[in-house]
Amino acid sequence: MDFDAVIHNGNLVTVDSRMRILNKGWIGIQAGLIRAIEASVPDMPPPDAHLSIDAAGGIVMPGLVNTHTHLPMTLFRGLADDLPLAGWLNDYIFPAEARFITPETVRWGTLLACAEMLLSGTTCCCGGYFHEDAVAQAVAETGLRAVLAQGVIDFPAPGVPDPTKNIAHARDYCFRWKGRNRLITPSIFCHAPYTCSDDTLKAAKAAADDLGLVFQVHVAETRFERDQSITEKGFSPVAHIDRLGILDCHTLMAHCVWVDDADIATINRRGCAVSHCPESNMKLASGITPVTGMQSAGITVSLGTDGCASNNDLDLFGEIATAAKLHKVATGDPTALDAASVIKMATIDGARAIGLVDRIGSLEIGKQADVIVLNARSPHLTPMYHPDSHIAYAVSGADVRHVLVAGRPVVKDRQLLTLNVREIMDRINNIADKIRSSFKRK
């Protein structure tokens, strides 16, 4: 077979059903798809291809899948830290969004997010925000794969000053982008049960279902949210939205920190997926999602960074290491969330959570060639006994050397090929100067 690209001389972490690791293996790519995965034969060179990438003994693995983020919020990185969620949102983020979020600022914030993610090995992301047309247009320029949702909230928001039109606006966005770009899938994102009425939640879910799209929602992120729901509605946040009929296999729930055994049983019964954002939840002191209990129940749990304003970076390798260690100490069990499990959360389970498991998330013949190559020639990655252990506990985004999305090289030797990173940073700094003058640290 003639290949468009071949990646060779690498330690292949396939994340297939057997979690195979092929030392000194190679991958053949044709028309954007993986067409061969082989262990190297001694003294036999890899097949010829238009593009030949020597992994130089590094790690070759599926691109990472970030299942919860808000791309334009790179604009607010470090604006307001060391605050509880309510104060962070109401005193800083919501006012900053009202004043500074426009299609133009959203564009540059999105481009910066995409640059950061691609350079750190994320090839697919899922999330939502306002002015999502501008988000999608920017992402389309970068070569990143994404599930991008129009945000829905029951008060005036950027681009939707009349909240009575929020569902119509989201539906129109989805119509415009469904099938428009092979790497972009539209979605609808209700902010949370405490910022969206029951009618809004049901209407948004119905709109997503009509179009066959993923519905996203923040759920049970804080103790206050859970307590308020029980006091005002008589049910936990999970039980409440389940009574609305919006939980099913096409619903992606972000956070789910304050859930009990009954909530976990409901999430599992409905077939929902959960996006776990450990660093954001830790930084806001929201708590710890009971990931091991969810996985034991059969729930698909993926990994997300959340937005830059609450993380403060988009390096999913950092999230992998944090998640693995956090749940060991939370459970008192060093075997909890082992290397293979947490790698799956960031790859194949992420793909499953957003409805793309048949296309991405593992290195398998017939899947899209979303592939990253990690440089292992560094002191902190030497020696390498187990590549999966390195991914979970030693690798950082800075170790990513090459990135391909659908077989297209987008990062080569740590250089981003689709964007002018210097220009993007300059633009962001100009916007930040205006934001800085309006928000003095308290």
RODO-2510 file (C-alpha; in nm, 4 decimals, decimal comma):
residues 442
     n   res          X          Y          Z
     1     m     0,0000     0,0000     0,0000
     2     d     0,1173     0,3523    -0,0779
     3     f     0,1020     0,5730     0,2319
     4     d     0,0694     0,9478     0,2567
     5     a     0,2559     0,9413     0,5884
     6     v     0,4443     0,6892     0,7975
     7     i     0,5420     0,7321     1,1613
     8     h     0,8148     0,4860     1,2570
     9     n     1,0734     0,3993     1,5226
    10     g     0,8305     0,4702     1,8053
    11     n     0,6820     0,3034     2,1102
    12     l     0,3166     0,2768     2,0060
    13     v     0,0640     0,3098     2,2882
    14     t    -0,2445     0,2064     2,0936
    15     v    -0,5181     0,2412     2,3623
    16     d    -0,7048    -0,0312     2,1750
    17     s    -0,9233    -0,2883     2,3542
    18     r    -0,6117    -0,4769     2,4664
    19     m    -0,4135    -0,1637     2,5478
    20     r    -0,1345    -0,2954     2,3254
    21     i     0,2070    -0,1318     2,3345
    22     l     0,4259    -0,1968     2,0309
    23     n     0,7930    -0,1218     2,0832
    24     k     0,9691     0,0115     1,7732
    25     g     0,6460     0,0041     1,5770
    26     w     0,5192     0,2033     1,2818
    27     i     0,1899     0,3489     1,1566
    28     g     0,0845     0,3946     0,7955
    29     i    -0,1592     0,6751     0,7119
    30     q    -0,3567     0,7169     0,3913
    31     a    -0,6288     0,9711     0,3123
    32     g    -0,6386     1,0814     0,6742
    33     l    -0,6982     0,7312     0,8116
    34     i    -0,4769     0,4805     0,9889
    35     r    -0,4245     0,1979     0,7427
    36     a    -0,1451     0,0005     0,9084
    37     i    -0,0120    -0,0553     1,2613
    38     e     0,2820    -0,2890     1,2768
    39     a     0,5735    -0,3915     1,4944
    40     s     0,8990    -0,3262     1,3113
    41     v     1,0801    -0,6199     1,1563
    42     p     1,4546    -0,6230     1,2341
    43     d     1,6700    -0,4929     0,9474
    44     m     1,3618    -0,3997     0,7444
    45     p     1,2998    -0,0292     0,6847
    46     p     0,9470     0,1137     0,7141
    47     p     0,7481     0,1607     0,3925
    48     d     0,8087     0,4674     0,1820
    49     a     0,5683     0,7582     0,2123
    50     h     0,5349     1,1185     0,1040
    51     l     0,5911     1,2142     0,4685
    52     s     0,8142     1,0034     0,6920
    53     i     0,8298     1,0886     1,0628
    54     d     1,1023     0,9307     1,2732
    55     a     0,9723     0,9088     1,6298
    56     a     1,3334     0,8578     1,7439
    57     g     1,2364     0,6078     2,0111
    58     g     0,9692     0,8341     2,1542
    59     i     0,6084     0,7596     2,2400
    60     v     0,3431     0,7503     1,9662
    61     m    -0,0152     0,7630     2,0915
    62     p    -0,3640     0,8865     2,0072
    63     g    -0,4173     1,2602     2,0308
    64     l    -0,5695     1,3685     2,3605
    65     v    -0,9405     1,4502     2,3894
    66     n    -1,0305     1,7397     2,6209
    67     t    -1,4018     1,6981     2,6930
    68     h    -1,4701     2,0156     2,8868
    69     t    -1,3342     2,3606     2,8162
    70     h    -1,4365     2,7133     2,7252
    71     l    -1,1881     2,8178     2,4582
    72     p    -1,2181     3,2004     2,4591
    73     m    -1,1615     3,2118     2,8347
    74     t    -0,7882     3,2195     2,7691
    75     l    -0,8645     3,5930     2,7691
    76     f    -0,9168     3,5745     3,1460
    77     r    -0,6238     3,3496     3,2410
    78     g    -0,5065     3,4639     3,5839
    79     l    -0,7556     3,7508     3,6051
    80     a    -0,9126     3,6263     3,9281
    81     d    -0,7584     3,3445     4,1298
    82     d    -0,7864     3,2082     4,4830
    83     l    -1,1613     3,2623     4,5012
    84     p    -1,4661     3,0414     4,5603
    85     l    -1,6737     2,9660     4,2516
    86     a    -1,9622     3,2026     4,3314
    87     g    -1,7388     3,5043     4,3917
    88     w    -1,5163     3,4155     4,0989
    89     l    -1,8162     3,4017     3,8634
    90     n    -2,0274     3,6895     3,9947
    91     d    -1,7564     3,9424     4,0812
    92     y    -1,5146     3,8823     3,7962
    93     i    -1,6022     3,6424     3,5148
    94     f    -1,9630     3,7404     3,4403
    95     p    -1,8797     4,1163     3,4493
    96     a    -1,5690     4,0634     3,2353
    97     e    -1,7683     3,8651     2,9813
    98     a    -2,0368     4,1346     2,9670
    99     r    -1,7805     4,4053     2,8943
   100     f    -1,5174     4,2371     2,6818
   101     i    -1,6630     3,9366     2,5006
   102     t    -1,7221     4,0230     2,1347
   103     p    -1,6818     3,8195     1,8162
   104     e    -1,3363     3,9753     1,7734
   105     t    -1,2077     3,8984     2,1238
   106     v    -1,3629     3,5514     2,1080
   107     r    -1,1731     3,4852     1,7867
   108     w    -0,8327     3,5686     1,9354
   109     g    -0,9016     3,3918     2,2628
   110     t    -1,0022     3,0807     2,0716
   111     l    -0,6937     3,0874     1,8512
   112     l    -0,4727     3,1135     2,1587
   113     a    -0,6517     2,8161     2,3177
   114     c    -0,6115     2,6066     2,0034
   115     a    -0,2425     2,6906     1,9810
   116     e    -0,1908     2,5871     2,3429
   117     m    -0,3827     2,2627     2,3029
   118     l    -0,2213     2,1528     1,9789
   119     l     0,1276     2,2246     2,1110
   120     s     0,0500     2,0133     2,4185
   121     g    -0,0972     1,7154     2,2320
   122     t    -0,4727     1,7748     2,2398
   123     t    -0,6193     1,6995     1,8970
   124     c    -0,9888     1,7198     1,9901
   125     c    -1,1779     1,9320     2,2387
   126     c    -1,5366     1,9711     2,3518
   127     g    -1,6939     2,2690     2,5213
   128     g    -1,9080     2,5738     2,4768
   129     y    -1,9249     2,9490     2,5053
   130     f    -2,0915     3,2597     2,3639
   131     h    -2,0484     3,3958     2,0074
   132     e    -1,9912     3,0332     1,9120
   133     d    -1,9962     3,1138     1,5411
   134     a    -1,6757     3,3097     1,5953
   135     v    -1,5350     3,0216     1,8003
   136     a    -1,6104     2,7674     1,5279
   137     q    -1,4710     2,9884     1,2527
   138     a    -1,1470     3,0321     1,4475
   139     v    -1,1142     2,6610     1,5289
   140     a    -1,1664     2,5772     1,1614
   141     e    -0,8485     2,7717     1,0802
   142     t    -0,6351     2,5703     1,3199
   143     g    -0,6818     2,2091     1,2121
   144     l    -0,8113     2,1057     1,5555
   145     r    -1,1037     1,8642     1,5831
   146     a    -1,3819     1,9922     1,8093
   147     v    -1,7350     1,9602     1,9415
   148     l    -1,8371     2,3242     1,9878
   149     a    -2,1525     2,4291     2,1689
   150     q    -2,3461     2,7526     2,1786
   151     g    -2,3855     2,8485     2,5425
   152     v    -2,7364     2,8940     2,6835
   153     i    -2,8110     3,0908     3,0006
   154     d    -3,1222     3,2647     3,1339
   155     f    -2,9960     3,6195     3,1472
   156     p    -2,8549     3,8607     2,8877
   157     a    -2,5355     3,7142     2,7466
   158     p    -2,2768     3,8163     2,4862
   159     g    -2,4404     3,7823     2,1457
   160     v    -2,7805     3,7010     2,2965
   161     p    -2,9028     4,0147     2,4788
   162     d    -3,2594     3,8778     2,4918
   163     p    -3,2550     3,5506     2,6904
   164     t    -3,5964     3,4523     2,5523
   165     k    -3,4173     3,3911     2,2235
   166     n    -3,1368     3,1769     2,3644
   167     i    -3,2687     2,8433     2,2328
   168     a    -3,3478     2,9810     1,8877
   169     h    -3,0003     3,1306     1,8711
   170     a    -2,8393     2,7998     1,9692
   171     r    -3,0503     2,6063     1,7207
   172     d    -2,9605     2,8453     1,4379
   173     y    -2,5913     2,8087     1,5185
   174     c    -2,6178     2,4300     1,5070
   175     f    -2,7983     2,4394     1,1727
   176     r    -2,5218     2,6568     1,0277
   177     w    -2,2400     2,4303     1,1414
   178     k    -2,3817     2,0799     1,1148
   179     g    -2,1948     1,9158     0,8252
   180     r    -2,0149     2,2391     0,7352
   181     n    -1,6662     2,1287     0,8416
   182     r    -1,5515     1,7678     0,8721
   183     l    -1,3619     1,8396     1,1944
   184     i    -1,6263     2,0481     1,3727
   185     t    -1,9462     1,9166     1,5295
   186     p    -2,1934     2,1666     1,6785
   187     s    -2,3599     2,1174     2,0147
   188     i    -2,5759     2,2979     2,2726
   189     f    -2,4541     2,3779     2,6231
   190     c    -2,6839     2,4863     2,9069
   191     h    -2,4709     2,6543     3,1700
   192     a    -2,6252     2,4882     3,4762
   193     p    -2,9577     2,4072     3,6461
   194     y    -2,9117     2,7126     3,8702
   195     t    -2,8715     2,9546     3,5777
   196     c    -3,1217     2,7937     3,3398
   197     s    -3,4891     2,7389     3,4101
   198     d    -3,6478     2,3981     3,3787
   199     d    -3,8165     2,5090     3,0567
   200     t    -3,4842     2,6268     2,9135
   201     l    -3,3123     2,3009     3,0043
   202     k    -3,5858     2,0935     2,8423
   203     a    -3,6041     2,3104     2,5296
   204     a    -3,2270     2,3082     2,4826
   205     k    -3,2119     1,9309     2,5196
   206     a    -3,5003     1,8897     2,2742
   207     a    -3,3224     2,1095     2,0208
   208     a    -3,0033     1,9050     2,0552
   209     d    -3,1990     1,5807     2,0186
   210     d    -3,3799     1,7062     1,7084
   211     l    -3,0435     1,7643     1,5445
   212     g    -2,8789     1,4482     1,6777
   213     l    -2,6201     1,6433     1,8752
   214     v    -2,4532     1,6194     2,2146
   215     f    -2,6154     1,8181     2,4946
   216     q    -2,3796     1,9576     2,7595
   217     v    -2,4453     2,0921     3,1090
   218     h    -2,2532     2,1739     3,4293
   219     v    -2,3941     1,9660     3,7140
   220     a    -2,3304     1,9508     4,0907
   221     e    -2,0017     2,1377     4,0785
   222     t    -2,0210     2,2754     4,4349
   223     r    -2,1685     2,1804     4,7699
   224     f    -2,3702     2,5038     4,7634
   225     e    -2,5296     2,4047     4,4317
   226     r    -2,6317     2,0674     4,5718
   227     d    -2,7665     2,2133     4,8966
   228     q    -2,9586     2,4853     4,7143
   229     s    -3,1164     2,2331     4,4784
   230     i    -3,2273     2,0110     4,7646
   231     t    -3,3664     2,3089     4,9593
   232     e    -3,5488     2,4746     4,6686
   233     k    -3,6469     2,1763     4,4539
   234     g    -3,6425     1,8874     4,6955
   235     f    -3,3922     1,6916     4,4853
   236     s    -3,0213     1,6788     4,4155
   237     p    -2,9101     1,8502     4,0914
   238     v    -2,8778     1,5120     3,9185
   239     a    -3,2165     1,3893     4,0412
   240     h    -3,3775     1,7198     3,9458
   241     i    -3,2581     1,7267     3,5859
   242     d    -3,3339     1,3575     3,5532
   243     r    -3,6962     1,4387     3,6393
   244     l    -3,6868     1,6862     3,3497
   245     g    -3,6007     1,4032     3,1105
   246     i    -3,2734     1,5468     2,9831
   247     l    -3,0369     1,2701     3,0909
   248     d    -2,9515     1,0086     2,8308
   249     c    -2,6588     0,8708     2,6320
   250     h    -2,6279     1,1983     2,4393
   251     t    -2,5865     1,4094     2,7545
   252     l    -2,2390     1,5088     2,8727
   253     m    -2,2299     1,6248     3,2350
   254     a    -1,9369     1,8388     3,3472
   255     h    -1,7923     1,8101     3,6990
   256     c    -2,0492     1,6025     3,8979
   257     v    -1,8488     1,6601     4,2152
   258     w    -2,1313     1,6564     4,4715
   259     v    -2,3113     1,3361     4,3804
   260     d    -2,4135     1,0435     4,5984
   261     d    -2,4680     0,6747     4,5261
   262     a    -2,8242     0,7370     4,4085
   263     d    -2,7011     1,0044     4,1657
   264     i    -2,4310     0,7722     4,0337
   265     a    -2,6914     0,5007     3,9785
   266     t    -2,9071     0,7507     3,7873
   267     i    -2,6203     0,8681     3,5679
   268     n    -2,5304     0,5087     3,4887
   269     r    -2,8906     0,4056     3,4208
   270     r    -2,9396     0,6930     3,1792
   271     g    -2,6110     0,6245     2,9987
   272     c    -2,4716     0,9755     3,0495
   273     a    -2,1003     1,0512     3,0305
   274     v    -1,9124     1,2684     3,2792
   275     s    -1,6247     1,5100     3,2189
   276     h    -1,3915     1,5211     3,5182
   277     c    -1,1919     1,8443     3,5633
   278     p    -0,9669     1,7782     3,8636
   279     e    -0,7393     2,0820     3,8488
   280     s    -1,0196     2,3353     3,8118
   281     n    -1,2210     2,1677     4,0881
   282     m    -0,9160     2,1624     4,3147
   283     k    -0,8274     2,5256     4,2495
   284     l    -1,1814     2,6447     4,3219
   285     a    -1,1989     2,4089     4,6231
   286     s    -1,5136     2,2582     4,4760
   287     g    -1,4277     1,9046     4,5843
   288     i    -1,3369     1,5714     4,4271
   289     t    -1,5525     1,3900     4,1756
   290     p    -1,5993     1,0243     4,2849
   291     v    -1,4427     0,8938     3,9657
   292     t    -1,3575     0,5431     4,0829
   293     g    -1,7119     0,4895     4,2055
   294     m    -1,8500     0,6119     3,8747
   295     q    -1,6207     0,3867     3,6749
   296     s    -1,7082     0,0885     3,8930
   297     a    -2,0732     0,1575     3,8164
   298     g    -1,9994     0,1544     3,4421
   299     i    -2,0121     0,5295     3,3714
   300     t    -1,7858     0,6701     3,1004
   301     v    -1,5670     0,9294     3,2730
   302     s    -1,3440     1,1484     3,0585
   303     l    -1,1026     1,4325     3,1339
   304     g    -1,1374     1,8059     3,0799
   305     t    -0,9319     2,1070     3,1735
   306     d    -1,2240     2,3490     3,2088
   307     g    -1,1475     2,7013     3,0898
   308     c    -0,8188     2,8829     3,1359
   309     a    -0,9766     3,1246     3,3826
   310     s    -1,0165     2,8468     3,6377
   311     n    -0,7338     2,6040     3,5603
   312     n    -0,5141     2,8055     3,4431
   313     d    -0,3790     2,6048     3,1479
   314     l    -0,5036     2,3640     2,8826
   315     d    -0,2315     2,0984     2,9175
   316     l    -0,4253     1,7727     2,9388
   317     f    -0,1111     1,5778     3,0281
   318     g    -0,1066     1,7763     3,3508
   319     e    -0,4683     1,6780     3,4045
   320     i    -0,3796     1,3115     3,3519
   321     a    -0,1120     1,3177     3,6217
   322     t    -0,3283     1,5180     3,8616
   323     a    -0,6270     1,2870     3,8205
   324     a    -0,4222     0,9728     3,8766
   325     k    -0,2611     1,1039     4,1944
   326     l    -0,5686     1,2812     4,3303
   327     h    -0,7813     0,9684     4,3321
   328     k    -0,5104     0,7579     4,4926
   329     v    -0,4925     0,9945     4,7865
   330     a    -0,8702     1,0487     4,7941
   331     t    -0,9355     0,6747     4,8201
   332     g    -0,6245     0,5782     5,0154
   333     d    -0,5577     0,3208     4,7458
   334     p    -0,2368     0,3458     4,5365
   335     t    -0,3893     0,1123     4,2783
   336     a    -0,6850     0,3451     4,2131
   337     l    -0,6964     0,5031     3,8676
   338     d    -0,3861     0,3308     3,7346
   339     a    -0,1872     0,4544     3,4349
   340     a    -0,3892     0,2647     3,1745
   341     s    -0,7207     0,3847     3,3180
   342     v    -0,6290     0,7516     3,3251
   343     i    -0,4805     0,7381     2,9735
   344     k    -0,8095     0,5929     2,8509
   345     m    -0,9964     0,8784     3,0187
   346     a    -0,7920     1,1265     2,8141
   347     t    -0,8281     0,9388     2,4843
   348     i    -1,0760     0,6609     2,4073
   349     d    -1,3181     0,7446     2,6901
   350     g    -1,3082     1,1095     2,5875
   351     a    -1,3979     1,0078     2,2351
   352     r    -1,6795     0,7896     2,3690
   353     a    -1,8135     1,0731     2,5881
   354     i    -1,8590     1,3042     2,2892
   355     g    -1,9894     1,0492     2,0421
   356     l    -1,6734     1,0103     1,8337
   357     v    -1,5433     0,6748     1,9570
   358     d    -1,5859     0,5197     1,6118
   359     r    -1,3510     0,7818     1,4656
   360     i    -1,0864     0,8783     1,7211
   361     g    -0,9381     0,7951     2,0625
   362     s    -0,7147     0,5004     1,9755
   363     l    -0,4591     0,3891     1,7207
   364     e    -0,6591     0,1349     1,5208
   365     i    -0,6912     0,0595     1,1523
   366     g    -0,9758     0,2551     0,9970
   367     k    -0,9767     0,5345     1,2529
   368     q    -0,8893     0,8945     1,1857
   369     a    -0,5161     0,9567     1,2118
   370     d    -0,5230     1,1882     1,5140
   371     v    -0,1741     1,1014     1,6363
   372     i     0,0877     1,2637     1,8568
   373     v     0,4577     1,1872     1,8950
   374     l     0,6331     1,2550     2,2251
   375     n     1,0032     1,3198     2,2538
   376     a     1,1538     1,0754     2,5050
   377     r     1,5103     1,2085     2,4827
   378     s     1,4855     1,4125     2,8007
   379     p     1,6274     1,3579     3,1495
   380     h     1,2818     1,3405     3,3069
   381     l     1,1812     1,0616     3,0668
   382     t     1,4959     0,8535     3,1035
   383     p     1,4985     0,5551     3,1399
   384     m     1,1673     0,4348     2,9991
   385     y     1,0539     0,0934     3,1215
   386     h     0,6820     0,1424     3,0611
   387     p     0,5590     0,4069     2,8132
   388     d     0,2133     0,4151     2,9717
   389     s     0,3647     0,4931     3,3111
   390     h     0,5590     0,7817     3,1591
   391     i     0,2407     0,9215     3,0011
   392     a     0,0587     0,9148     3,3338
   393     y     0,3312     1,0349     3,5675
   394     a     0,6202     1,2006     3,3828
   395     v     0,5157     1,3498     3,0482
   396     s     0,4092     1,7121     3,0083
   397     g     0,2654     1,8965     2,7119
   398     a     0,6094     2,0407     2,6399
   399     d     0,7240     1,6903     2,5420
   400     v     0,4943     1,6848     2,2377
   401     r     0,7053     1,6952     1,9222
   402     h     0,4677     1,6167     1,6338
   403     v     0,0887     1,6346     1,6007
   404     l    -0,1336     1,5104     1,3194
   405     v    -0,5100     1,5597     1,2963
   406     a    -0,6894     1,3461     1,0361
   407     g    -0,3467     1,2697     0,8959
   408     r    -0,2584     1,6369     0,8466
   409     p     0,0577     1,7581     1,0239
   410     v    -0,0306     2,0582     1,2407
   411     v     0,2741     2,0561     1,4704
   412     k     0,6205     1,9615     1,3432
   413     d     0,9236     1,9622     1,5689
   414     r     0,7374     2,1778     1,8255
   415     q     0,6417     2,4345     1,5599
   416     l     0,2740     2,5040     1,4992
   417     l     0,2119     2,4943     1,1248
   418     t    -0,1374     2,6423     1,1032
   419     l    -0,1137     2,9573     1,3162
   420     n     0,1113     3,2570     1,3781
   421     v     0,1520     3,2164     1,7531
   422     r     0,3455     3,5393     1,8022
   423     e     0,0714     3,7449     1,6383
   424     i    -0,1956     3,5724     1,8483
   425     m    -0,0115     3,6445     2,1726
   426     d     0,0398     4,0082     2,0750
   427     r    -0,3313     4,0468     2,0037
   428     i    -0,4255     3,8830     2,3327
   429     n    -0,1898     4,1086     2,5269
   430     n    -0,3488     4,4152     2,3684
   431     i    -0,6933     4,2935     2,4766
   432     a    -0,5596     4,2095     2,8225
   433     d    -0,4357     4,5668     2,8691
   434     k    -0,7960     4,6875     2,8434
   435     i    -0,9247     4,4168     3,0770
   436     r    -0,6487     4,4868     3,3297
   437     s    -0,7449     4,8523     3,3608
   438     s    -1,1018     4,7522     3,4560
   439     f    -1,0313     4,4774     3,7099
   440     k    -0,7954     4,5585     3,9920
   441     r    -0,7051     4,2734     4,2249
   442     k    -0,9063     4,2955     4,5444
***
